[in-house]
Amino acid sequence: MSLHQNSNDFVTISQHENCEVKQNKVNKQYGLFANAPFKAGENIVAFDASKIVDTPNYLTVQLSETQHIHLTPEYLQYVNHSCAPNVLFNTSTMQLESLNDIEAGEELCFFYPATEWRMAQQFVCNCGKPNCVGLVQGAEATPTEVLNKYKLTDFIKSMAAQYKTFLLIF
């Protein structure tokens, strides 16, 4: 939850083992929130594919150039984007992984270009973080100096190493 959000601004929609889906009462947006603290590097929840498709959409996570998965458990679709992410969909281990310490009640957010080479729909980010990238696109269209600031999936690292001029390995 950002500093200007209050827990009273949200209503719980569903509760799960390590997290819960909440809806913002004001803007009606959904998000996934930790209901327990997590340490950096800790696995929050395992995920798998409920469906594999060959083209991306706004609900998929990319595994390869031709494989994009719809996530199961389904509530993981409520992990929103942030330019200051605290989780990564680690597609090598199939775990939602904590990137830093997360407090109970904190919204779980990931950096879309960390998992997507080309996105079906680009969008303007409203995260408000100092390092906000503005227009969120896939890693292919994200400058290398921006990608170097984030932990990326192994697939995105391999694509970036192949197509970008320089990439640091996180």
Sine and cosine of phi, psi and omega as CSV:
sin_phi,cos_phi,sin_psi,cos_psi,sin_omega,cos_omega
0.00,0.00,0.72,-0.69,0.00,-1.00
-0.96,0.27,0.21,-0.98,-0.08,-1.00
-0.88,0.48,-0.50,0.87,-0.04,-1.00
-1.00,-0.04,0.14,0.99,0.07,-1.00
-0.97,-0.24,0.55,-0.83,-0.01,-1.00
-0.90,-0.43,0.61,-0.79,-0.01,-1.00
-0.87,0.49,-0.39,0.92,0.04,-1.00
-0.96,0.29,-0.21,0.98,0.02,-1.00
-0.98,0.18,-0.08,1.00,-0.10,-0.99
-0.85,-0.52,0.50,-0.87,0.13,-0.99
-0.86,-0.51,0.69,-0.73,0.01,-1.00
-0.97,0.22,0.78,-0.62,0.00,-1.00
-0.99,-0.11,-0.70,0.72,0.02,-1.00
-0.44,-0.90,0.53,-0.85,0.01,-1.00
-0.92,-0.40,0.62,-0.79,-0.03,-1.00
-0.73,-0.69,0.03,-1.00,-0.13,-0.99
-0.80,0.60,-0.78,0.63,-0.08,-1.00
-0.89,-0.45,0.03,1.00,-0.09,-1.00
-0.37,-0.93,0.13,-0.99,0.03,-1.00
-0.57,-0.82,0.55,-0.83,0.06,-1.00
-1.00,0.05,0.77,-0.63,0.04,-1.00
-0.80,-0.60,0.45,-0.90,0.08,-1.00
-0.88,-0.48,0.73,-0.69,0.06,-1.00
-0.95,0.31,0.83,-0.56,-0.04,-1.00
-0.91,0.41,-0.47,0.88,-0.07,-1.00
-0.99,0.14,-0.83,0.55,-0.09,-1.00
-0.98,-0.18,-0.01,1.00,0.06,-1.00
0.92,0.39,0.20,0.98,0.02,-1.00
-0.97,0.23,0.58,-0.82,0.05,-1.00
-0.99,-0.14,0.44,-0.90,0.08,-1.00
-0.44,-0.90,0.31,-0.95,0.06,-1.00
-0.95,-0.30,0.77,-0.64,-0.11,-0.99
-0.83,-0.55,0.62,-0.79,0.06,-1.00
-0.93,0.37,0.68,-0.73,0.12,-0.99
-0.94,-0.35,0.23,0.97,0.09,-1.00
-0.47,-0.88,0.38,-0.93,0.06,-1.00
-0.97,0.23,0.48,-0.88,0.04,-1.00
-0.73,-0.69,0.59,-0.80,0.07,-1.00
-1.00,-0.02,0.43,-0.90,0.05,-1.00
-0.81,0.58,0.73,-0.69,0.01,-1.00
1.00,0.05,-0.12,0.99,-0.02,-1.00
-0.98,0.22,0.58,-0.81,0.09,-1.00
-0.99,0.11,0.76,-0.65,-0.04,-1.00
-1.00,-0.03,-0.73,0.68,0.00,-1.00
-0.36,-0.93,0.61,-0.79,0.10,-1.00
-0.98,0.21,0.53,-0.85,0.08,-1.00
-0.72,-0.69,0.24,-0.97,0.01,-1.00
-0.51,-0.86,-0.08,-1.00,0.00,-1.00
-0.99,-0.14,0.83,-0.56,0.16,-0.99
-1.00,0.08,-0.38,0.93,0.00,-1.00
-0.35,-0.94,0.62,-0.78,0.08,-1.00
-0.91,-0.41,0.77,-0.64,0.02,-1.00
-0.81,-0.58,0.30,-0.95,-0.05,-1.00
-0.99,-0.11,-0.11,0.99,0.07,-1.00
-0.79,-0.61,0.58,-0.82,-0.03,-1.00
-0.95,0.30,0.42,-0.91,0.24,-0.97
-0.61,-0.79,0.02,-1.00,-0.13,-0.99
-0.92,0.39,-0.17,0.99,0.00,-1.00
-0.96,-0.27,-0.02,1.00,-0.10,-1.00
-0.99,-0.13,0.34,-0.94,0.14,-0.99
-0.85,-0.52,0.70,-0.72,-0.12,-0.99
-1.00,0.05,0.75,-0.66,0.06,-1.00
-0.98,-0.22,-0.58,0.81,-0.04,-1.00
-0.42,-0.91,-0.04,-1.00,-0.01,-1.00
-0.88,0.48,-0.44,0.90,-0.06,-1.00
-0.87,-0.50,0.08,1.00,-0.03,-1.00
-0.81,-0.58,0.84,-0.54,0.06,-1.00
-0.78,-0.63,0.74,-0.68,-0.09,-1.00
-0.93,-0.37,0.57,-0.82,0.25,-0.97
-1.00,0.04,0.74,-0.68,-0.14,-0.99
-0.99,0.16,0.59,-0.81,0.25,-0.97
-0.75,-0.66,0.75,-0.66,0.11,0.99
-0.92,0.39,0.59,-0.81,-0.12,-0.99
-0.87,0.49,-0.49,0.87,-0.03,-1.00
-0.89,0.46,-0.26,0.96,0.02,-1.00
-0.92,0.39,-0.26,0.97,0.07,-1.00
-0.89,0.45,-0.24,0.97,-0.03,-1.00
-1.00,-0.04,0.11,0.99,0.13,-0.99
-0.97,0.25,0.90,-0.44,-0.08,-1.00
-1.00,-0.01,0.19,-0.98,0.05,-1.00
-0.98,0.17,0.54,-0.84,0.22,-0.97
-0.47,-0.89,0.55,-0.84,0.09,-1.00
-0.99,0.16,-0.05,1.00,0.15,-0.99
-0.81,-0.59,0.94,0.35,-0.11,-0.99
-0.93,0.36,0.44,-0.90,0.10,-1.00
-0.88,-0.48,-0.05,1.00,0.06,-1.00
-0.66,-0.75,0.32,-0.95,0.09,-1.00
-0.70,-0.71,0.71,-0.71,0.18,-0.98
-0.98,0.19,1.00,-0.08,-0.05,-1.00
-0.98,0.20,0.98,-0.21,-0.09,-1.00
-0.98,0.18,-0.12,0.99,0.11,-0.99
-0.99,0.12,-0.61,0.79,0.00,-1.00
-0.98,-0.18,-0.20,0.98,-0.07,-1.00
0.83,0.55,0.72,0.69,0.04,-1.00
-0.78,-0.63,0.62,-0.78,0.22,-0.98
-0.99,0.15,0.91,-0.41,-0.18,-0.98
-0.94,-0.33,0.70,-0.72,0.05,-1.00
-0.97,0.24,0.79,-0.62,0.02,-1.00
-1.00,0.05,-0.39,0.92,0.04,-1.00
-0.48,-0.88,0.02,-1.00,0.05,-1.00
-0.90,0.44,0.71,-0.71,-0.01,-1.00
-0.84,-0.55,0.73,-0.69,0.04,-1.00
-1.00,-0.01,0.46,-0.89,0.12,-0.99
-0.85,0.53,0.70,-0.71,-0.02,-1.00
1.00,-0.08,-0.17,0.98,-0.02,-1.00
-0.99,0.16,0.65,-0.76,0.05,-1.00
-0.95,0.32,0.66,-0.75,0.04,-1.00
-1.00,0.01,0.83,-0.56,-0.06,-1.00
-0.69,-0.73,0.56,-0.83,0.04,-1.00
-0.80,-0.60,0.26,-0.96,0.01,-1.00
-0.99,-0.12,0.94,-0.34,-0.10,-1.00
-0.76,0.65,-0.74,0.67,-0.02,-1.00
-0.89,0.45,-0.20,0.98,0.06,-1.00
-0.94,0.33,-0.33,0.94,-0.03,-1.00
-0.83,-0.56,-0.17,0.99,-0.11,-0.99
-0.83,-0.56,0.83,-0.56,0.06,-1.00
-0.98,0.21,-0.78,0.63,0.11,-0.99
-0.81,-0.59,0.77,-0.64,-0.01,-1.00
-0.99,-0.12,0.53,-0.85,0.04,-1.00
-0.92,0.39,-0.59,0.81,-0.05,-1.00
-0.65,-0.76,0.91,-0.42,0.14,-0.99
-0.97,0.24,0.34,-0.94,0.00,-1.00
-0.45,-0.89,0.34,-0.94,0.05,-1.00
-1.00,0.07,0.80,-0.59,-0.01,-1.00
-0.98,0.20,0.64,-0.77,0.05,-1.00
-0.85,-0.53,0.47,0.88,-0.08,-1.00
-0.94,0.35,-0.45,0.89,0.04,-1.00
0.97,0.25,0.14,0.99,0.00,-1.00
-0.97,0.24,0.48,-0.88,-0.01,-1.00
-0.84,0.54,-0.51,0.86,-0.01,-1.00
-0.99,-0.13,0.40,0.92,-0.05,-1.00
-0.85,0.53,0.73,-0.68,-0.02,-1.00
-0.99,0.13,-0.15,0.99,0.01,-1.00
0.99,0.15,-1.00,-0.04,0.01,-1.00
-1.00,0.02,0.88,-0.47,-0.01,-1.00
-1.00,-0.03,0.86,-0.51,0.02,-1.00
-0.76,-0.65,0.04,-1.00,0.07,-1.00
-0.92,0.38,0.18,-0.98,-0.02,-1.00
-0.87,0.50,-0.51,0.86,0.01,-1.00
-0.83,0.55,-0.63,0.78,-0.06,-1.00
-0.99,-0.13,0.02,1.00,0.00,-1.00
-1.00,-0.05,0.77,-0.64,-0.01,-1.00
-0.84,0.55,0.59,-0.81,-0.01,-1.00
-0.82,0.57,-0.66,0.76,-0.02,-1.00
-0.90,0.44,-0.43,0.90,0.09,-1.00
-0.97,0.22,-0.74,0.67,0.00,-1.00
-0.85,0.53,-0.56,0.83,-0.02,-1.00
-0.89,0.45,-0.26,0.97,-0.01,-1.00
-1.00,0.04,-0.09,1.00,-0.14,-0.99
-0.82,-0.57,0.45,-0.89,0.19,-0.98
-0.98,0.18,0.76,-0.64,-0.05,-1.00
-0.90,-0.44,0.39,-0.92,0.11,-0.99
-0.92,0.39,0.35,-0.94,0.02,-1.00
-0.86,0.52,-0.61,0.79,0.03,-1.00
-0.88,0.47,-0.74,0.68,-0.01,-1.00
-0.91,0.42,-0.64,0.77,0.07,-1.00
-0.86,0.51,-0.68,0.74,-0.02,-1.00
-0.93,0.38,-0.63,0.78,0.04,-1.00
-0.92,0.39,-0.69,0.73,0.00,-1.00
-0.90,0.44,-0.66,0.75,0.02,-1.00
-0.89,0.45,-0.54,0.84,-0.01,-1.00
-0.98,0.21,-0.62,0.78,-0.16,-0.99
-0.93,-0.37,-0.28,0.96,-0.01,-1.00
-0.99,-0.16,0.37,-0.93,-0.06,-1.00
-0.97,0.26,-0.56,0.83,-0.05,-1.00
-0.42,-0.91,0.76,-0.65,0.03,-1.00
-0.62,-0.79,0.80,-0.60,0.11,-0.99
-0.98,0.19,0.58,-0.81,0.06,-1.00
-1.00,-0.05,0.87,-0.50,-0.04,-1.00
-0.93,0.36,0.00,0.00,0.00,0.00
